[in-house]
Amino acid sequence: MDEDAANSPDTEMIQWRRDASTSRTVRLLWSLGVGTFFAAIGIIVFWRLFDIAGQVGTLAEATVAAFFAAVIVTAFAFAVTSNTEQRVAALSRRLPVDLPTGRGLERGADAVIGTVVMMIVIGSLMIAGRIVSQRELLEVGAGPFTGLAALTIPLALVALVLASFLRSVGALDREERTIYLYDPDQAIDLEVINAISTRQLGDATILTLEYAQPDGQYVAGPRRIVVPPAVAQELQSLVDETTV
């Protein structure tokens, strides 16, 4: 299981952690979401400087393009190399500032990879739109391509929201029949759960909880939680035992 979970049959406690360090789905959504915003900012800055350089001459344009290409290639090479942490540590010793390490470095590398990927996507759409517009290949011009490029921004926001929703840290105490959720702290007594419905999303399982209403009273608690598939199966079996 991708999640950082302790799930031993010899213990009554199952713990799990789903975040960008342990879940491929969360990591991908976060990387592309953050990368889209950085890519949009980078492209805007590049085109602005490129237009200014165009007023100076062809050599200035080539210099700006070469500088941006060198920065992107260097950052991408650092992000995808197998010894990124060692290289960053060596670079940090030469600089007067401390560079991130550990999980911070991993998130930075993910952001760089997402930025480069989305720069390629957005840049390709913009270039295709310009070619179509200049050659009058479509009656609507570059509209569809610029529209798709602009659509990446709200899609990136959706990706970040999903990444946040799919994050989950908690524990299941089989002996006490209680789910403990952290950030924020919550405890859910399985005795008040009538039924659980599941839906698979990537490497996560979204659980919809149906609470009992003793004497018609509302029972407070989250109606949807995200857990690893193995934890979902265990919860389903525990709730089925209660309702039998």
C-alpha positions as CSV (number, residue, x, y, z in Angstrom):
1,M,0.0,0.0,0.0
2,D,1.4,3.4,-1.0
3,E,0.2,5.1,2.2
4,D,2.5,5.3,5.2
5,A,0.4,2.9,7.2
6,A,1.0,0.4,10.0
7,N,-1.5,-2.4,9.5
8,S,-0.4,-5.4,11.4
9,P,-2.9,-8.2,12.1
10,D,-1.2,-8.6,15.5
11,T,-2.2,-5.1,16.7
12,E,-5.6,-3.5,17.3
13,M,-4.6,-0.2,15.8
14,I,-4.4,0.6,12.1
15,Q,-2.7,3.9,11.3
16,W,-2.5,5.6,8.0
17,R,-1.2,8.8,6.4
18,R,-2.2,10.0,2.9
19,D,-0.3,13.1,1.7
20,A,1.9,14.0,-1.2
21,S,4.7,11.9,0.3
22,T,2.7,8.7,0.5
23,S,0.0,8.9,-2.2
24,R,0.6,9.0,-5.9
25,T,-2.8,10.6,-6.5
26,V,-2.3,13.4,-4.0
27,R,1.2,14.0,-5.3
28,L,0.1,14.2,-9.0
29,L,-2.8,16.5,-8.3
30,W,-0.7,18.8,-6.1
31,S,2.2,18.9,-8.6
32,L,0.0,19.7,-11.6
33,G,-2.1,22.2,-9.6
34,V,0.8,24.2,-8.3
35,G,2.8,23.7,-11.5
36,T,0.0,25.3,-13.6
37,F,0.1,28.5,-11.6
38,F,3.9,28.7,-11.7
39,A,3.8,27.9,-15.5
40,A,1.3,30.7,-16.2
41,I,3.3,33.2,-14.2
42,G,6.5,32.0,-15.9
43,I,5.0,32.3,-19.4
44,I,3.6,35.8,-18.7
45,V,7.0,37.0,-17.5
46,F,8.8,35.4,-20.4
47,W,6.5,36.9,-23.0
48,R,6.8,40.3,-21.4
49,L,10.6,40.3,-21.3
50,F,10.7,38.8,-24.8
51,D,8.5,41.6,-26.2
52,I,10.7,44.2,-24.5
53,A,13.8,42.5,-25.9
54,G,12.2,42.5,-29.3
55,Q,12.3,46.3,-29.2
56,V,16.1,46.1,-28.7
57,G,17.0,43.6,-31.3
58,T,17.2,39.9,-32.3
59,L,20.2,39.3,-30.1
60,A,18.3,40.5,-27.0
61,E,15.4,38.2,-27.9
62,A,17.8,35.2,-28.3
63,T,19.4,36.1,-24.9
64,V,16.1,36.1,-23.1
65,A,15.0,32.9,-24.7
66,A,18.3,31.2,-23.9
67,F,18.3,32.4,-20.3
68,F,14.8,31.0,-19.7
69,A,15.6,27.7,-21.4
70,A,18.7,27.3,-19.3
71,V,16.8,28.0,-16.1
72,I,14.1,25.5,-17.0
73,V,16.5,22.8,-18.1
74,T,18.6,23.2,-15.0
75,A,15.7,23.1,-12.6
76,F,14.2,20.1,-14.3
77,A,17.5,18.3,-14.3
78,F,17.8,18.9,-10.5
79,A,14.2,17.7,-10.0
80,V,14.4,14.4,-11.8
81,T,17.9,13.3,-10.9
82,S,18.2,10.3,-8.5
83,N,20.6,12.2,-6.1
84,T,18.7,15.5,-5.9
85,E,19.2,15.9,-2.2
86,Q,23.0,15.4,-2.4
87,R,23.2,18.0,-5.2
88,V,21.1,20.5,-3.4
89,A,23.1,20.0,-0.2
90,A,26.3,20.6,-2.2
91,L,24.8,23.8,-3.7
92,S,23.6,24.9,-0.3
93,R,27.1,24.9,1.0
94,R,28.1,27.4,-1.7
95,L,25.2,29.7,-1.0
96,P,24.6,32.0,1.9
97,V,21.0,30.7,2.3
98,D,19.8,27.3,3.4
99,L,17.9,25.3,0.8
100,P,15.0,23.0,1.6
101,T,15.7,19.3,2.5
102,G,13.6,16.2,3.1
103,R,9.9,16.6,2.3
104,G,10.3,20.3,1.5
105,L,12.8,19.4,-1.2
106,E,10.5,16.6,-2.5
107,R,7.6,19.1,-2.8
108,G,9.9,21.6,-4.5
109,A,10.9,18.9,-7.0
110,D,7.3,18.0,-7.6
111,A,6.5,21.7,-8.2
112,V,9.3,22.0,-10.7
113,I,8.2,18.9,-12.7
114,G,4.6,20.1,-12.7
115,T,5.7,23.6,-13.8
116,V,7.7,22.2,-16.7
117,V,4.9,19.8,-17.8
118,M,2.3,22.6,-17.7
119,M,4.6,25.1,-19.5
120,I,4.9,22.6,-22.3
121,V,1.1,22.1,-22.4
122,I,0.2,25.8,-22.1
123,G,3.0,26.8,-24.4
124,S,2.0,24.3,-27.1
125,L,-1.6,25.5,-27.0
126,M,-0.5,29.1,-27.4
127,I,1.9,28.3,-30.2
128,A,-0.8,26.2,-32.0
129,G,-3.2,29.1,-31.6
130,R,-0.8,31.6,-33.1
131,I,-0.1,29.3,-36.0
132,V,-3.8,28.8,-36.7
133,S,-4.5,32.5,-36.4
134,Q,-1.6,33.6,-38.7
135,R,-2.4,31.0,-41.4
136,E,-6.2,31.4,-41.0
137,L,-6.7,27.7,-40.6
138,L,-9.9,28.1,-38.6
139,E,-12.7,30.6,-38.9
140,V,-12.7,31.2,-35.2
141,G,-8.9,31.8,-35.1
142,A,-6.9,31.0,-32.0
143,G,-10.0,31.1,-29.8
144,P,-10.2,27.3,-29.0
145,F,-6.5,27.1,-28.2
146,T,-6.4,30.2,-26.0
147,G,-9.6,29.0,-24.3
148,L,-8.1,25.7,-23.5
149,A,-4.9,27.4,-22.2
150,A,-7.0,29.6,-19.9
151,L,-9.1,26.6,-18.8
152,T,-6.0,25.1,-17.2
153,I,-6.1,27.7,-14.4
154,P,-9.6,26.7,-13.0
155,L,-8.6,23.1,-13.5
156,A,-5.5,23.6,-11.5
157,L,-7.6,25.1,-8.7
158,V,-9.8,22.0,-8.8
159,A,-6.7,19.8,-8.7
160,L,-5.5,21.5,-5.5
161,V,-8.9,21.2,-3.9
162,L,-9.0,17.5,-4.7
163,A,-5.4,17.1,-3.4
164,S,-6.5,18.7,-0.1
165,F,-9.7,16.6,0.1
166,L,-7.8,13.3,-0.5
167,R,-5.3,14.1,2.2
168,S,-6.0,12.0,5.3
169,V,-4.2,11.1,8.6
170,G,-5.8,8.9,11.1
171,A,-6.1,5.6,12.9
172,L,-8.6,2.8,13.4
173,D,-8.8,1.2,16.8
174,R,-10.4,-2.1,16.2
175,E,-10.8,-2.9,19.9
176,E,-12.5,0.4,20.8
177,R,-14.3,0.4,17.4
178,T,-13.4,4.0,16.9
179,I,-11.9,6.0,14.0
180,Y,-9.5,8.8,15.0
181,L,-8.9,11.5,12.4
182,Y,-6.2,14.1,12.8
183,D,-6.0,17.6,11.3
184,P,-8.6,18.4,12.5
185,D,-8.9,16.0,15.4
186,Q,-12.1,14.0,15.3
187,A,-13.3,10.7,16.8
188,I,-16.0,8.6,15.2
189,D,-17.7,5.8,17.2
190,L,-18.5,3.0,14.8
191,E,-21.5,2.1,17.0
192,V,-23.4,5.1,15.6
193,I,-22.7,4.1,11.9
194,N,-25.5,2.3,10.2
195,A,-23.9,1.8,6.9
196,I,-20.9,2.7,4.7
197,S,-20.8,3.1,1.0
198,T,-17.5,3.3,-0.8
199,R,-16.2,4.8,-4.0
200,Q,-12.7,4.2,-5.4
201,L,-10.7,7.3,-6.6
202,G,-7.1,6.5,-7.7
203,D,-5.3,5.0,-4.7
204,A,-7.9,6.2,-2.2
205,T,-11.3,5.1,-1.1
206,I,-14.0,7.7,-0.3
207,L,-16.3,6.5,2.4
208,T,-19.8,7.9,2.8
209,L,-21.0,7.3,6.4
210,E,-24.7,6.9,7.3
211,Y,-25.2,7.7,10.9
212,A,-27.9,6.4,13.2
213,Q,-30.4,8.8,14.6
214,P,-31.4,7.6,18.1
215,D,-34.7,9.1,19.1
216,G,-34.5,11.3,15.9
217,Q,-31.5,13.2,17.2
218,Y,-28.8,14.4,14.8
219,V,-25.4,12.8,15.3
220,A,-22.5,15.1,14.6
221,G,-19.6,13.9,12.6
222,P,-18.0,13.9,9.1
223,R,-20.2,12.4,6.4
224,R,-17.4,11.6,4.0
225,I,-13.8,10.5,4.8
226,V,-10.9,9.4,2.7
227,V,-8.9,6.3,3.7
228,P,-6.6,3.7,2.1
229,P,-8.5,0.7,0.4
230,A,-7.3,-1.7,3.1
231,V,-8.7,0.5,5.9
232,A,-11.9,0.9,4.0
233,Q,-12.3,-2.9,3.9
234,E,-11.6,-3.2,7.6
235,L,-14.1,-0.5,8.4
236,Q,-16.8,-2.1,6.2
237,S,-16.4,-5.5,8.0
238,L,-16.5,-3.9,11.4
239,V,-19.7,-1.9,10.5
240,D,-21.3,-5.1,9.0
241,E,-20.6,-6.9,12.3
242,T,-22.4,-4.2,14.2
243,T,-25.4,-4.1,12.0
244,V,-25.9,-7.9,11.8
